[in-house]
Amino acid sequence: MATIFSKIIEGDIPCHKVAETDNHIAFLDINPIAEGHTLVVPKKEIDYFFDLPDALMEETMDVSKTIAKAIDETLNPLRTGVIVQGLEVPHAHVHLIPLYKENQVMALGHNVNVSEDRMLEIKKQIAARVDL
């Protein structure tokens, strides 16, 4: 059965897309734990991150690095953190979390409210800085 990410990839569910390649899509998380929380998702539906073929995992991390740099340039966090938990959706993905203060909680489920207007603004700003 197709995951919610596969439905986003297919265009069946809308998202705030910041980048797309032949093998990946990156979009803002709809339940962010910080403004600019972005997901990098391989288009190939594989449940467990460490089951990704080596080349796809390497490409996933390369795309994540590019997106993280765009987040850093756009939103000016102290840095961008990474979570690869893999329990919330059975489709491998990377969470990129802008960290705005040293004691910021970086745990899924500790969501912050971000308005739709702000999500659109952030999406445009990050997308403008991505060079894939």
C-alpha positions as CSV (number, residue, x, y, z in Angstrom):
1,M,0.0,0.0,0.0
2,A,1.3,3.4,-0.9
3,T,2.6,5.6,1.9
4,I,1.6,9.2,2.4
5,F,5.0,10.1,1.0
6,S,4.3,8.1,-2.1
7,K,1.0,9.9,-2.5
8,I,2.8,13.2,-2.1
9,I,5.4,12.2,-4.7
10,E,2.7,11.2,-7.1
11,G,0.9,14.5,-6.6
12,D,-2.1,13.0,-5.0
13,I,-1.5,15.0,-1.8
14,P,-0.2,18.6,-1.9
15,C,2.9,19.6,-0.1
16,H,5.2,22.6,0.4
17,K,7.9,21.4,-2.0
18,V,11.3,23.0,-1.7
19,A,13.2,20.8,-4.2
20,E,12.9,17.7,-6.4
21,T,15.3,15.6,-8.3
22,D,14.8,12.4,-10.3
23,N,15.1,10.3,-7.2
24,H,14.1,12.6,-4.3
25,I,11.6,15.2,-3.1
26,A,12.1,17.7,-0.3
27,F,9.2,19.4,1.4
28,L,8.2,21.2,4.6
29,D,6.9,19.0,7.4
30,I,3.2,19.7,8.1
31,N,3.8,19.0,11.8
32,P,7.1,20.9,12.2
33,I,9.2,20.9,15.4
34,A,10.8,24.2,14.2
35,E,10.1,26.7,11.5
36,G,11.7,25.3,8.3
37,H,11.5,21.6,9.4
38,T,12.0,19.9,6.0
39,L,11.8,16.2,5.0
40,V,14.0,14.7,2.3
41,V,12.4,11.6,0.9
42,P,13.7,9.1,-1.7
43,K,11.0,8.5,-4.3
44,K,11.6,4.8,-4.1
45,E,9.3,3.5,-1.4
46,I,11.6,1.6,1.0
47,D,10.5,1.4,4.7
48,Y,13.8,1.2,6.6
49,F,16.5,3.9,6.0
50,F,19.3,1.4,6.3
51,D,17.7,-0.9,3.6
52,L,18.3,1.9,1.0
53,P,20.8,0.8,-1.6
54,D,24.2,2.4,-1.0
55,A,24.0,4.7,-4.0
56,L,20.5,5.9,-3.0
57,M,21.5,6.5,0.6
58,E,24.5,8.5,-0.5
59,E,22.4,10.5,-2.8
60,T,19.8,11.1,0.0
61,M,22.5,12.5,2.2
62,D,23.9,14.6,-0.6
63,V,20.4,16.1,-1.2
64,S,20.0,16.6,2.5
65,K,23.2,18.4,2.7
66,T,22.2,20.8,-0.1
67,I,18.8,21.4,1.5
68,A,20.4,22.0,5.0
69,K,22.7,24.6,3.5
70,A,19.7,26.3,1.9
71,I,17.9,26.3,5.3
72,D,21.0,27.7,7.0
73,E,21.3,30.5,4.4
74,T,17.6,31.3,4.5
75,L,16.6,31.0,8.1
76,N,19.9,31.6,9.9
77,P,19.6,28.9,12.6
78,L,22.6,28.1,14.8
79,R,22.8,25.0,12.6
80,T,20.5,22.4,11.1
81,G,20.1,19.1,12.9
82,V,19.2,15.7,11.5
83,I,16.8,13.0,12.6
84,V,16.4,9.7,10.9
85,Q,13.9,8.0,13.1
86,G,11.8,6.1,10.5
87,L,8.9,5.1,12.7
88,E,6.2,7.7,11.9
89,V,5.9,6.8,8.1
90,P,7.1,3.5,6.7
91,H,9.0,5.2,3.9
92,A,12.7,6.1,4.4
93,H,13.3,9.8,5.0
94,V,15.5,12.4,6.7
95,H,14.2,15.2,8.9
96,L,16.2,18.5,8.7
97,I,15.5,20.6,11.8
98,P,16.7,24.2,12.0
99,L,18.1,24.8,15.5
100,Y,17.5,28.3,16.7
101,K,18.7,28.0,20.3
102,E,21.1,25.7,22.1
103,N,18.5,24.1,24.4
104,Q,15.9,23.7,21.6
105,V,14.0,20.4,21.9
106,M,14.8,18.3,18.9
107,A,12.3,15.5,19.2
108,L,9.4,14.5,16.9
109,G,6.1,15.3,18.4
110,H,7.2,18.6,20.0
111,N,5.5,20.6,17.3
112,V,5.3,24.3,16.8
113,N,2.6,26.3,15.1
114,V,3.5,27.7,11.8
115,S,0.8,29.6,9.8
116,E,0.1,28.6,6.2
117,D,1.3,32.0,5.1
118,R,4.6,31.5,6.9
119,M,4.9,28.0,5.5
120,L,4.5,29.4,2.0
121,E,7.1,32.1,2.7
122,I,9.6,29.6,4.1
123,K,9.1,27.2,1.2
124,K,9.8,30.0,-1.4
125,Q,12.8,31.2,0.5
126,I,14.4,27.7,0.9
127,A,13.5,26.7,-2.7
128,A,15.2,29.9,-4.1
129,R,18.5,28.8,-2.4
130,V,18.5,25.2,-3.5
131,D,20.8,24.3,-6.3
132,L,20.4,20.6,-7.2
